[in-house]
């Protein structure tokens, strides 16, 4: 199997996970923090895993710049979530 075909298999799996797991969960978290709620330990664990996974995918993204805009949009969404979550923490009694 060539590196390119391996990459395509990994990309397909990552896109499926993003579509079925990561994006729906991120949208739920965004709605949660937008309501002023705090993140719980499971939410923080999810975000931690996303950050770790994104570091691992950097090399793959470097080889496939056609996915960089999508990755940047997801990173922006996670940034919005964490920024709002921090604001909520600071405002909590």
SVG drawing of the C-alpha trace seen along z (x, -y; Angstrom):
<svg xmlns="http://www.w3.org/2000/svg" viewBox="-29 -37 33 39">
<polyline fill="none" stroke="black" stroke-width="0.4" points="0.0,0.0 1.4,-3.4 1.6,-6.3 -1.0,-8.1 -3.5,-5.3 -2.8,-5.0 -3.4,-8.7 -6.7,-8.5 -7.8,-5.7 -6.9,-7.7 -8.5,-10.9 -11.7,-9.0 -11.8,-7.7 -11.1,-11.1 -13.8,-12.7 -16.3,-10.1 -15.4,-10.6 -15.7,-14.3 -19.1,-14.0 -20.6,-11.5 -18.8,-12.3 -16.7,-15.4 -18.8,-18.0 -22.1,-17.0 -20.4,-17.0 -18.7,-20.3 -22.0,-21.8 -23.6,-20.6 -20.7,-22.1 -21.0,-25.4 -24.7,-25.5 -23.9,-24.6 -21.4,-27.4 -23.5,-29.9 -26.2,-29.2 -23.7,-30.2 -23.2,-26.7 -19.9,-25.3 -18.0,-22.4 -17.8,-19.2 -14.9,-16.8 -16.2,-14.7 -16.4,-17.9 -12.9,-18.9 -11.7,-15.3 -13.3,-15.5 -11.6,-18.8 -8.3,-17.5 -8.5,-14.4 -9.4,-16.7 -6.3,-18.8 -4.1,-15.7 -5.5,-14.3 -5.0,-17.5 -1.4,-17.5 -1.1,-14.0 -2.8,-15.0 -0.5,-17.9 1.9,-15.9 -1.1,-14.5 -2.5,-18.0 0.9,-19.2 0.8,-16.5 -2.9,-17.3 -3.4,-21.1 -6.8,-20.6 -8.1,-19.8 -6.4,-22.6 -9.4,-25.0 -11.7,-22.3 -9.2,-21.7 -8.9,-25.5 -12.7,-25.8 -12.9,-23.0 -10.0,-24.5 -11.8,-27.9 -15.0,-26.2 -13.0,-24.6 -11.4,-27.9 -14.8,-29.6 -16.0,-26.9 -13.0,-27.1 -13.0,-30.9 -16.6,-31.1 -16.1,-28.3 -13.4,-30.3 -15.6,-33.4 -18.3,-31.3 -15.9,-30.0 -14.7,-33.5 -18.3,-34.6 -19.4,-31.7 -20.1,-32.4"/>
</svg>
